[in-house]
Amino acid sequence: MIRKLYDWTMSLAATRHALWALAAVSFAESSVFPIPPDILMIPMIIAAPQRAWRIAAVCTLSSVAGALAGYYIGYGLFESLGRWVLDIYGKAAQFDEFRQRYNEWGAWAVLIAGVTPFPFKVITITSGATGLSLPVFILASILARGLRFFLVAALLWKFGPPVRSFIEKRLGLMFTIFCILLLGGFVLVKYL
């Protein structure tokens, strides 16, 4: 089923409504959809490199709007559904402790999930459920998603199709390694 969804999403890049499709996929991916918008964005930029910045902007803005929808899912449905599930399993008190810890580091979680292959929707929903500061959430989402999509656009604009394989296979890994090194640096500074 995921493969069919992937192929369908990929086919949208060839339509005349590709930019609208990209906006829809980018929005949905930040809250519920399993396929990342990169699979539409990459062929669109390769086909029209002069539109790279517009494509990246649409992807970023739509993704942040979708992140707000994910935030609302966590915020609006947690008390009615999520809290009930936690109560059934006797985990409500543990969630309150998690909420405090998450909100201390929530901006970093949003930044890291926004640039790495980690499912961004998990963090957007968690941020709403824990009540992470909405301005902090929005700013971190804009920074993370902007960095990710504009970097992809810049690489494709500068190097074209030859860099496509690197982006698809290794860019997520590079972002992940960078985030691990960055956090490791903060931990070293804190404990040294």
Contacts in CASP RR format, 6 or more apart in sequence:
PFRMAT RR
TARGET T0000
AUTHOR 0000-0000-0000
METHOD contacts of the structure
MODEL  1
MIRKLYDWTMSLAATRHALWALAAVSFAESSVFPIPPDILMIPMIIAAPQ
RAWRIAAVCTLSSVAGALAGYYIGYGLFESLGRWVLDIYGKAAQFDEFRQ
RYNEWGAWAVLIAGVTPFPFKVITITSGATGLSLPVFILASILARGLRFF
LVAALLWKFGPPVRSFIEKRLGLMFTIFCILLLGGFVLVKYL
2 34 0 8 1.000
2 35 0 8 1.000
5 34 0 8 1.000
5 35 0 8 1.000
6 35 0 8 1.000
6 39 0 8 1.000
9 25 0 8 1.000
9 35 0 8 1.000
9 39 0 8 1.000
9 40 0 8 1.000
10 39 0 8 1.000
10 40 0 8 1.000
10 43 0 8 1.000
12 18 0 8 1.000
12 21 0 8 1.000
12 22 0 8 1.000
12 25 0 8 1.000
12 40 0 8 1.000
13 21 0 8 1.000
13 22 0 8 1.000
13 39 0 8 1.000
13 40 0 8 1.000
13 43 0 8 1.000
13 44 0 8 1.000
13 47 0 8 1.000
14 43 0 8 1.000
15 21 0 8 1.000
18 40 0 8 1.000
18 44 0 8 1.000
19 44 0 8 1.000
19 54 0 8 1.000
19 55 0 8 1.000
19 58 0 8 1.000
21 40 0 8 1.000
22 37 0 8 1.000
22 40 0 8 1.000
22 41 0 8 1.000
22 44 0 8 1.000
22 55 0 8 1.000
22 58 0 8 1.000
22 59 0 8 1.000
22 62 0 8 1.000
23 58 0 8 1.000
23 59 0 8 1.000
23 61 0 8 1.000
23 62 0 8 1.000
24 62 0 8 1.000
25 33 0 8 1.000
25 35 0 8 1.000
25 37 0 8 1.000
25 40 0 8 1.000
26 37 0 8 1.000
26 58 0 8 1.000
26 59 0 8 1.000
26 60 0 8 1.000
26 62 0 8 1.000
26 63 0 8 1.000
26 66 0 8 1.000
27 62 0 8 1.000
27 63 0 8 1.000
27 65 0 8 1.000
27 66 0 8 1.000
27 69 0 8 1.000
28 66 0 8 1.000
29 35 0 8 1.000
29 36 0 8 1.000
29 37 0 8 1.000
29 63 0 8 1.000
29 66 0 8 1.000
29 120 0 8 1.000
29 121 0 8 1.000
30 63 0 8 1.000
30 64 0 8 1.000
30 65 0 8 1.000
30 66 0 8 1.000
30 67 0 8 1.000
30 69 0 8 1.000
30 70 0 8 1.000
30 120 0 8 1.000
30 121 0 8 1.000
30 124 0 8 1.000
30 141 0 8 1.000
30 145 0 8 1.000
31 66 0 8 1.000
31 67 0 8 1.000
31 69 0 8 1.000
31 70 0 8 1.000
31 73 0 8 1.000
31 121 0 8 1.000
31 124 0 8 1.000
31 125 0 8 1.000
32 70 0 8 1.000
32 73 0 8 1.000
32 121 0 8 1.000
33 121 0 8 1.000
34 119 0 8 1.000
36 117 0 8 1.000
37 59 0 8 1.000
37 62 0 8 1.000
37 63 0 8 1.000
37 149 0 8 1.000
38 152 0 8 1.000
38 167 0 8 1.000
38 168 0 8 1.000
41 55 0 8 1.000
41 56 0 8 1.000
41 59 0 8 1.000
41 149 0 8 1.000
41 152 0 8 1.000
41 153 0 8 1.000
42 152 0 8 1.000
42 156 0 8 1.000
42 164 0 8 1.000
42 167 0 8 1.000
42 168 0 8 1.000
44 51 0 8 1.000
44 55 0 8 1.000
45 51 0 8 1.000
45 52 0 8 1.000
45 55 0 8 1.000
45 56 0 8 1.000
45 152 0 8 1.000
45 153 0 8 1.000
45 156 0 8 1.000
45 157 0 8 1.000
46 156 0 8 1.000
46 160 0 8 1.000
46 161 0 8 1.000
46 164 0 8 1.000
48 55 0 8 1.000
49 156 0 8 1.000
49 157 0 8 1.000
49 160 0 8 1.000
52 153 0 8 1.000
52 154 0 8 1.000
52 156 0 8 1.000
52 157 0 8 1.000
53 150 0 8 1.000
53 153 0 8 1.000
53 157 0 8 1.000
55 153 0 8 1.000
56 146 0 8 1.000
56 149 0 8 1.000
56 150 0 8 1.000
56 152 0 8 1.000
56 153 0 8 1.000
59 145 0 8 1.000
59 149 0 8 1.000
60 142 0 8 1.000
60 145 0 8 1.000
60 146 0 8 1.000
60 149 0 8 1.000
60 150 0 8 1.000
63 120 0 8 1.000
63 141 0 8 1.000
63 145 0 8 1.000
63 149 0 8 1.000
64 138 0 8 1.000
64 141 0 8 1.000
64 142 0 8 1.000
64 145 0 8 1.000
66 124 0 8 1.000
67 120 0 8 1.000
67 124 0 8 1.000
67 137 0 8 1.000
67 138 0 8 1.000
67 141 0 8 1.000
67 145 0 8 1.000
68 124 0 8 1.000
68 138 0 8 1.000
68 141 0 8 1.000
69 124 0 8 1.000
70 121 0 8 1.000
70 124 0 8 1.000
70 125 0 8 1.000
70 128 0 8 1.000
71 124 0 8 1.000
71 125 0 8 1.000
71 127 0 8 1.000
71 128 0 8 1.000
71 132 0 8 1.000
71 134 0 8 1.000
71 137 0 8 1.000
72 128 0 8 1.000
73 124 0 8 1.000
73 125 0 8 1.000
73 128 0 8 1.000
74 125 0 8 1.000
74 126 0 8 1.000
74 127 0 8 1.000
74 128 0 8 1.000
74 129 0 8 1.000
75 128 0 8 1.000
75 129 0 8 1.000
75 131 0 8 1.000
76 128 0 8 1.000
78 128 0 8 1.000
78 129 0 8 1.000
82 129 0 8 1.000
83 92 0 8 1.000
86 92 0 8 1.000
86 94 0 8 1.000
86 95 0 8 1.000
98 130 0 8 1.000
99 129 0 8 1.000
99 130 0 8 1.000
99 131 0 8 1.000
102 109 0 8 1.000
102 126 0 8 1.000
102 127 0 8 1.000
102 130 0 8 1.000
102 132 0 8 1.000
103 130 0 8 1.000
103 131 0 8 1.000
103 132 0 8 1.000
103 133 0 8 1.000
106 127 0 8 1.000
106 130 0 8 1.000
106 132 0 8 1.000
106 136 0 8 1.000
106 140 0 8 1.000
107 132 0 8 1.000
107 136 0 8 1.000
107 137 0 8 1.000
107 139 0 8 1.000
107 140 0 8 1.000
108 183 0 8 1.000
109 123 0 8 1.000
109 126 0 8 1.000
109 127 0 8 1.000
110 123 0 8 1.000
110 124 0 8 1.000
110 127 0 8 1.000
110 132 0 8 1.000
110 136 0 8 1.000
110 137 0 8 1.000
110 140 0 8 1.000
110 141 0 8 1.000
110 144 0 8 1.000
111 140 0 8 1.000
111 143 0 8 1.000
111 144 0 8 1.000
111 179 0 8 1.000
112 118 0 8 1.000
112 144 0 8 1.000
112 179 0 8 1.000
112 183 0 8 1.000
113 119 0 8 1.000
113 120 0 8 1.000
113 122 0 8 1.000
113 123 0 8 1.000
113 144 0 8 1.000
114 120 0 8 1.000
114 123 0 8 1.000
114 141 0 8 1.000
114 144 0 8 1.000
114 145 0 8 1.000
114 148 0 8 1.000
115 144 0 8 1.000
115 147 0 8 1.000
115 148 0 8 1.000
115 172 0 8 1.000
115 175 0 8 1.000
115 179 0 8 1.000
116 172 0 8 1.000
116 175 0 8 1.000
116 176 0 8 1.000
116 179 0 8 1.000
117 172 0 8 1.000
117 173 0 8 1.000
117 175 0 8 1.000
117 176 0 8 1.000
120 145 0 8 1.000
124 141 0 8 1.000
127 137 0 8 1.000
128 137 0 8 1.000
148 175 0 8 1.000
151 171 0 8 1.000
152 167 0 8 1.000
152 171 0 8 1.000
155 163 0 8 1.000
155 166 0 8 1.000
155 167 0 8 1.000
155 171 0 8 1.000
156 163 0 8 1.000
156 164 0 8 1.000
156 167 0 8 1.000
END
